[in-house]
């Protein structure tokens, strides 16, 4: 029997634009990994889709999660600590911290997504993220940015 322990002091962490992503590991033989995302006020993602389903669990603060369906207004959830939200693969969605206070969530995703975060992430926060490099990585990893909903 093997055991692997990861703590906040020894886990790999990368800054993905303004969010801090910690890689907590995965289950041997499974195609899911766990990350922790620290989201400062005002941060979030644009509407996007990708093949990996995601399971968000808000640990601290409040995260607004939106699901976009064609021709309909987005479904919006103000997920507070203790709330989980599942997004199916290829479902258009985004998250944002609109609360004015820091938020933190755990996310279960497929290794294809952790590979993307590792590729675009940096060891330290960036004053000006390289959006051209991030866009090219999104194409390589099958992540599609959707037009902003009005």
HELIX and SHEET records of a PDB file:
HELIX    1   1 UNK A  111  UNK A  120  1                                  10    
HELIX    2   2 UNK A  131  UNK A  140  1                                  10    
SHEET    1   A 6 UNK A  12  UNK A  16  0                                        
SHEET    2   A 6 UNK A  19  UNK A  26 -1                                        
SHEET    3   A 6 UNK A  33  UNK A  39 -1                                        
SHEET    4   A 6 UNK A 103  UNK A 109 -1                                        
SHEET    5   A 6 UNK A  54  UNK A  60 -1                                        
SHEET    6   A 6 UNK A  84  UNK A  87 -1                                        
SHEET    1   B 2 UNK A  48  UNK A  49  0                                        
SHEET    2   B 2 UNK A 144  UNK A 145 -1                                        
SHEET    1   C 3 UNK A  75  UNK A  80  0                                        
SHEET    2   C 3 UNK A  62  UNK A  67 -1                                        
SHEET    3   C 3 UNK A  93  UNK A  96 -1                                        
END                                                                             
